Amino acid sequence: MKPGYNLQVASSNQFVIAYDIFSNPTDTRTLIPFLESIQTLDLFKYIGADAGYGSEENYQTVVDTFDKVPLIPYGMYHKEKSKKYASNPKHRHNWDYHGSEDHYTDLDGVRFSFSHYSTWNDKNSFERQFKVYKADVEQQNEKLD
């Protein structure tokens, strides 16, 4: 069961400076409206929060709209730091990246070259662009032989 309400509290030097209650149960979707409700936000340079608030939309809004520095880890931060994740050869983060040619090489030596950009809109109409990489067909066929 999810809670019906989400209490948000902002503090500075262990003093509560703002609070609000939202009907949205996820922290990711409450950060922006909560920051908009804080009347003393102009006094601060940094916005700090836990990974539950980490999203591209939140980072972009904190920087572009509020002109603040976000100190918010992204959602996969802790998982990526685990030994199990870091040793898994299927995760792209463990492959070698060659920036000058914009391609990855996986642990089996297969090269994945940049193919195209893909655009995705979330349910709040926030648009994200992703780079899509595809395995080079010649190398993939050589590995199969």
C-alpha positions in Angstrom: 0.0 0.0 0.0 1.2 3.5 -0.8 0.5 6.4 1.4 -2.1 8.9 0.3 -0.1 11.9 1.1 3.5 13.0 0.9 5.0 15.4 3.5 7.9 17.4 2.3 10.2 19.4 4.6 13.0 21.7 3.8 15.7 22.6 6.3 18.8 24.8 6.6 21.3 24.4 9.5 18.8 22.0 11.2 16.0 24.5 11.1 12.8 23.8 9.2 12.3 26.6 6.7 9.4 25.2 4.7 7.0 22.3 4.6 4.1 21.2 2.5 1.8 18.2 1.9 1.2 16.7 -1.5 -1.2 14.1 -2.8 1.4 12.6 -5.1 3.1 9.6 -3.3 6.5 9.9 -5.2 9.2 12.3 -4.3 10.3 12.7 -7.9 7.1 14.5 -8.8 6.9 16.7 -5.7 10.3 18.4 -5.8 9.4 21.1 -8.4 6.1 22.2 -6.8 7.6 22.1 -3.4 10.5 24.3 -4.4 8.0 26.7 -6.0 6.3 27.0 -2.6 9.4 28.0 -0.7 9.4 31.7 -0.2 13.0 32.0 1.0 14.5 29.9 -1.8 16.4 32.9 -3.2 18.7 32.8 0.0 20.2 29.4 -1.0 22.7 28.4 -3.7 22.3 24.6 -3.4 19.4 22.2 -3.4 20.2 19.0 -1.7 18.0 15.9 -1.7 18.3 12.1 -1.7 18.2 9.8 -4.8 14.4 9.6 -4.6 14.3 13.1 -6.1 16.8 12.4 -8.8 15.5 12.8 -12.4 16.6 14.7 -15.5 13.6 16.9 -15.3 14.3 17.9 -11.7 18.0 18.6 -12.4 17.2 20.7 -15.4 14.5 22.7 -13.5 16.7 23.3 -10.5 19.4 24.7 -12.8 17.4 26.5 -15.4 14.3 27.7 -13.5 15.6 28.2 -10.0 19.2 29.0 -10.9 20.5 26.7 -8.1 23.1 23.9 -8.0 21.4 20.5 -7.5 23.1 18.1 -5.0 20.9 15.1 -5.8 22.2 11.7 -6.7 20.5 10.0 -9.7 18.2 7.0 -9.0 20.7 4.3 -10.1 23.7 5.9 -8.2 23.8 3.4 -5.3 23.0 0.4 -7.4 25.9 1.3 -9.9 28.3 1.4 -7.0 27.6 -2.1 -5.9 30.1 -4.8 -6.7 27.5 -7.0 -8.4 26.5 -4.2 -10.8 30.1 -3.1 -11.5 31.2 -6.7 -12.4 28.3 -7.5 -14.7 29.5 -7.5 -18.4 26.0 -6.8 -19.7 25.9 -3.2 -18.3 27.1 -0.6 -20.8 28.8 1.3 -17.9 31.3 -1.5 -17.7 32.3 -1.3 -21.4 35.1 0.8 -22.9 33.9 4.1 -24.5 35.9 5.6 -27.3 34.7 9.2 -27.5 36.6 10.3 -30.5 34.8 7.7 -32.6 31.6 7.7 -30.4 31.4 3.9 -29.9 31.6 1.4 -27.1 33.4 -2.0 -27.0 31.9 -4.6 -24.8 33.9 -7.1 -22.8 33.7 -9.7 -25.7 35.2 -7.1 -28.1 32.0 -6.3 -29.9 31.8 -2.7 -31.1 28.6 -0.7 -30.6 28.5 2.4 -32.8 26.3 5.4 -32.4 23.2 4.9 -34.6 20.7 7.7 -33.9 18.9 9.8 -31.3 15.6 8.7 -29.8 13.1 11.0 -28.1 10.9 9.9 -25.3 8.2 11.8 -23.5 7.2 10.8 -20.0 3.6 11.0 -18.7 4.2 14.7 -17.6 5.3 15.6 -21.2 9.0 16.0 -20.2 11.0 15.3 -23.3 14.3 13.3 -23.1 16.7 12.4 -25.8 18.8 9.2 -25.8 21.7 8.1 -27.9 21.1 4.7 -29.5 24.0 2.4 -30.2 23.9 -0.7 -32.3 26.4 -3.6 -32.7 28.4 -3.4 -35.8 27.1 -6.2 -38.0 30.5 -7.2 -39.5 32.0 -7.7 -36.0 29.0 -9.5 -34.7 29.1 -11.9 -37.6 32.8 -12.5 -37.0 32.2 -13.4 -33.4 29.6 -16.0 -34.4 32.1 -17.8 -36.8 
